[in-house]
Amino acid sequence: MNVLIIGKGKSGLSAGRLLEKNGYSVFYYDDREDCEIPEDVSFVIKSPGIPQSHPVVSCFREKNVEILGEVEIASRYMKGKIVGITGTNGKSTTTALVYHVLKKLWKGKVFIGGNFGIPVSEFAPETDKTSISVIELSSYQIEDLKDFKCDVSTILNITPDHLNRYKTFEEYAQAKLKLLKLTKQNVILNADDRLLKDFLKEKNVFTFSMEKSADAFFDGEKIVVRDFSLPVSSLPVRGYHNIQNFMATLLILQSLDINLNEAVNALQDFKGLEHRLEFVKTVNGITFINDSKSTNVDSLEKALLSFDKVILIAGGKDKGIDFSPIKNLVKERVKKAFFLGETGRKLEKLFSNVTETEFKATLEEAVFSAYNAAKSGDIILFSPGCSSFDMFKNFEERGKIFKQIVEELK
């Protein structure tokens, strides 16, 4: 049987290798190459970055050929339990937290992948009935799922993002919410998210909240899960949003019958992920924080809530997101802001009446200017609130360059 894979990235190539091992004839399509497309295709695998509107995808859909994603096809070769984790923000950290604990406490094999950077196809054949796979899922991946089922899932939050891909915010939200229908057992939801409130009373739904009306909640000093409590001061990673990530993690682990005291002990050596409120260096008493993974207004808001006062560096690719909801927070938490990228001029104008703002043409200029404006005891927070594609290859490259610039300061 012939299979066409659209996109020759890591996930597409991995899916191709898996299918070839199982007797399929695999063909690849890439916009940048001349490609042979067979007429008799059993199904198409679309890489996550390829939109539904792509002409080749549309052509095969009109022929009623099934369009699947890499995670979907890989799941058909999987055994054991699956944990599915999604959300606009926090999904990589939560995925890493859950995996970190299970790697130490689960009795069988433990795998991690999906949007985390490891194609599920890479490890699907290695799974067995005692294994567990922790899969980070983006909206792009979820929209291509069909028969995939996870045992436990979480939706951490749904806030505006990827509006350059989806026609409306509602369309983006529906892609995330689809995960609810693909979960066999327990669903963990953020009770504070307005888009999730309609689902909180459904069977097998467990909730977390920054208030007290939830299965896991924050009382101002500690996380409480029934008779278990954990002081926030003892968390291995900092940040307002990481309180939410930890609550979701504990509820996921509880759903898997993991002892929470043992889980917290297992997490004490968790270092956090690069480019997520990452401490870089202190230079002459000035602290630099790299939050390059901040690619939307919600993640920028959570970063600002994690500090009392900062000098902010932000801006990047314009995805059509409205930043005005955080004007009061910027007024309260930002001493001075330096903006760059496609959104730079717009953000400079938007926030000019609540804090001191400047536009800078490059990240290097922004870092040097922020450093010159700072005094000992200040925090310089690089939390772009925008994707990186206007000036950088990805958020990882952007964060690495920021750190390189900081390392050169004296």
N, C-alpha and C positions, 0 to 999 in steps of 0.2 A: 504493500500500500504506500502511496505517495503522501508526504506531508510537506507543506510549505511553511517555512519559518520566516516571518517578516521582522527584520532587524538582526544584525550580526554582532550584537553586544554580548556581554558575559552570560546573561540568562538565556538568550537565544541559542548560543553555541552549546551551552550545557544541556539544554533540552534536546538539541539535535543529537548529541552524543548518547543520551539516554535512549532515545527512540531508535537510533541505529543499532544499538546493542539488543534491542527488542524486535529487530527484523523489519523496520520501516525504511523506506527510501526517502532520504531527507534532502529537500531543496531549500536554498536560502534566497531571500530577496532583500536587497539593500538599495536605497535610493541613489547611492553614490557609485553603484557598479552596474554593468550590463549583466542581467541575470536571466537564467532560463526558468520559465514558469510552466510546469506541466499542466496539461488541461484536466487530467483526472486526479484531483486532490481529495483525499479522504477528510482531512481537516487542516485548518490553518492555526499556527501558533503566532500570536502577536506579542512582540516585546512591549513591556509596560510603557515605554516612552512614545510608542506609536499611537496616535489618536484614532478613535473610531471612525473619523471622517477621512482617513487616509484612502486615496483612490483604489489601491490594491485590496484593502480591507473591504471597502464598499462593493467592489466588483464581486468578490467571493460571497459576501453576504447576500447580494442579489441572486446568486446562484444557489442559495440555501446551503452553502458549505459552512460547517460549524467553525466558529472563531473562538479559540481558547487562549489562555495565558500559560506561561511557564509553570506557575505554581499549581494551576489546575491539572496539567498533564503529569507533573511530578507526583502530585498527591495520589494518583491512581496506582503508583508503584510503592506507596508507603504503608507501613504497619505501625502499630503502637499509638500512643496518644499524641495529640497536636494541640498546642496553645497558640491562638491567633491574637495578635496585638496590633491595634490601629489607633489612630487619633491624629489630629493635625500636628500636635506637638507632643513630645515626650515618649514617642513609641520606641525609638532606638534605645534610650536609657532604660525604659521599663523592660524591654526585651533583654538587654544585657543584665539587668538586676535578676530577673527570673532565671535566666540561664546560669548565672554565677552561683545561685543557690542550688539549683537542680544538679549542676555538675558535681557538687559536693555531696548532696543528700539523696539523689534519685538512685534507685537500685539497678537500673538498666542503662543503656546507652543514652546520651543526651546530645541533641543536635541544635544548631542555631542557623537561621538563614532567612531568605526572603529579601525584603527591602534593606535588610541589615548589610547586604553586600555579598552574601553567599547564596548562589542559586539553590533552590530546594532540590533541583535535579541532581546536584552534586552528591547529595547524601541519601536521597530517597531509597536507592537499592540497598543501603546498609541498615535501614531501620528494621526492627523486628517487633514482636508483640509486647516486649518489655521496655521498649525505648520510648523516649518522649522528644518531640521536636518543638522548639520555640520559634515561631515564624512571625517576623515583622511584616505587616501588610500595608502597602500604600493604597490610596483610592484607585490608582491606575491598575494595581494588581487585583483588587477586589472586584472591580467591574468586569473582569474577564473570568471570574470563578463561576462554576456551574454545579458540579457534584461534590466539590471540596467540602469537607466538614471538619470542624475543630471540636475538641472536647470542651475546652474552656476558652473564652475570648474576652477581650476588653476593648471598649471604645473610650479612650481617655478624654477626648474633647473633640468638638467640631467647630472650628472657627474659620473665617474666610481665608482661602488660599487657592492657588492654582486657577484663578479666575481667568487666566489667559488660555486655559485648556477647556474649562467647563463654561457653558453658556450662562449659567446662573449659579449662585451660591447653593440654591436648593438642589440642583443637579449634583453638585459636588457632595453635599450632605447625604443624598440618597446612595451614592456610591459607598460611603462609609457605613451607613445604616444597613446595607445589604448583609454585613457580617452577622447581624443578629439572626438572620434566617439560616445561616450556615453553621450554627453552633448547636451541638447535640446536648450539652449539659448546662454548665453554669456560665452566665454572662455577667461581667463586672462593668458597671457603668458609673460615670461621673454625675452625681445627683445635682451638681451645681450648673451643669450645662443645659441651657434652655431647650436645645434640640433633642435631648435625651429624656426629658422629664415625662414624656408620654409613655415611656417604656419601663419606668421604674417599678411598677407594681406587677409586672408580668412574672409568671412562674420562673423560678431558678435565676432571677436577677438579684445580684448583690451590688450594693452601692457604696461609694465613698464620697465624702464631702468635707469642705472646710468648715462646715457647721456640725451640729450634733445629731441631726436626723438621718443617720445612715449606718450601714454595717461597719464601716470604718470612718472615723472622723477625727478632725484636728481640734483640740480644745484650747488652743492658744499656746500650749507648751509641749504637748505630746500627742502622738497618734494613738488612738484607742480602737481596738478591735475586740469587742466583747470584753472578756476579763484580762486581755493582754494590752499592755501599753508600752510605748517607746518614746522617750524624750527626743524631741527634734534635735536637740543639741548633740545627740550621739549619732546622728545620721552621718554616713561616710561621705556624702556629697552635699553641697550647699545649694540653696536656691528655693524660693517659694514654690516653684513648680515641682521640685523634687519631693516635696511633702506629698503632693498628689500622686506622683509616680510611685512613691513608696507605699502609699495606701493601696493602690491598685495591685502592686506586686504582692503585698501581704495577702490580699483577698484571693489572688490567683493561686498562691502557694497553699493557702488554707483549703481551697477547692480541690487541690491535689493531695490533701491529707498530709501536708508537710507541717511539722511542729514549728510554730512561729518563733519560739525562743531559739531553736536550733537554726532557723533561717536567719535571724538577726546576727547570731554569732558567725554564720557563714559569710555574711555581708561585710564584716568589719574590715576586710582587706580589699573591698571594692574601690577602685580608683576613680570611677567616673569615666566618661567618654571624652575624647579629644574634641575641641571646638564647642563644648557645651559648658558655659560658665567656668571655663578652664583658667586656673591661676597660671599666669605666664612668668611674671617676674616683678620684683619691687626694685625700682631705680630711684635712688635719692629720696626714699620714703614714699614714692608714688607707685601704687599698685596697678598692674595691667591685667585685665580679664578678657580672655578670648571667647566670645560667644558667636563665632561665625556661623554656627548652625541655625541661628535665628534668621528665618527666612520669611516671616510674616509678622503682622502687628501684634498678634497674641503672644508670640514668643518674646518679642521685644518688651511687651507689658510685663510678662513674668520675670524677665531679667531685671527690669527696673524695680519691681517689688522686692527683689532679693537684696537691695542695698538702700541705705538711707539717702545718700547724695552721691552723684557721679558726674564726671565729665563724659559725655556720650559721643561715640563715633557711630554713625548709622547711614543707611542709604544703599541703593543698589538697583537691580532690575525692577522696572515698573510693571507690576502685575495687576494694576487697577485697584489696589486695596486702599480703603479709606483709613487714614491714620488719625482722624479727628477725635475718635473716642478716647484716645490716651492723652489729650492735651492737658487735662488737669493733673494727670500723673507726671507728665514731663515738667509741668510747672513746679510740682512738689519735690521731685527727685533729681532733676537735672540742673546742675550749676551752669553748664555751658555745653552746647552741642555743635559738632562738626559733621556736616552732611556731604555725601559724595554720590557719584553714580547717576543713573537716569532719574532717580527720584530726588536727587540732592537739592535742586533748586526749589522743587515743590515743597519738600519738607522744611527747608530753610524759611520759606515764606509762611508756611502753616504754623510753625512753632515760634516765630520771631516775636510774637506778642506775649509769650509766656516764659521765655528764657533767652539768653544770649545765643545767637546762632551765626554760623559761618559756613559757606560752601567751599569745598576743596576739590581740586581736580583729580587728585590721586590719593590712594590710601596712605602713602608715605607722607604726603603733605599734611594729611589729617592727623596722623600719629604725632608728627613733629610739633604741629600747632597745639594739639591737646597737651603734650608734654610741657611745652613752653608756658601754657596757661595754668598748669597745675602747680600746686605746692605740696610740701611734705604732708602725708596723711590722706591725700586725695586718691580716689579710685578712677581710673580711665577704663570705661566699659566699651568694648567693641561688640555691639549687638546690632547688626545691620537692619533687621526687620524686613529684609528684602532678599530675593534670591541673587545669585552671584553672576549670572550669565552675561551681564552687560560689560563686565571688566575682567572676569576670571572664568576658568574652566568649570569650577564647581566650588561649593562652600569649603571643601577641604583645602584646595589650593589657596583660597582667600585667607583662611585661618593660618595656614603655614606662612604665608607672606607677612601677615600681621605680626606673627611671632618673630620672624626673621628681622623685621624692622625694629621691634622692641629690643631684641637681643643686641642690636647695634648702638642703642642709646647708652650714654654715659653721664 
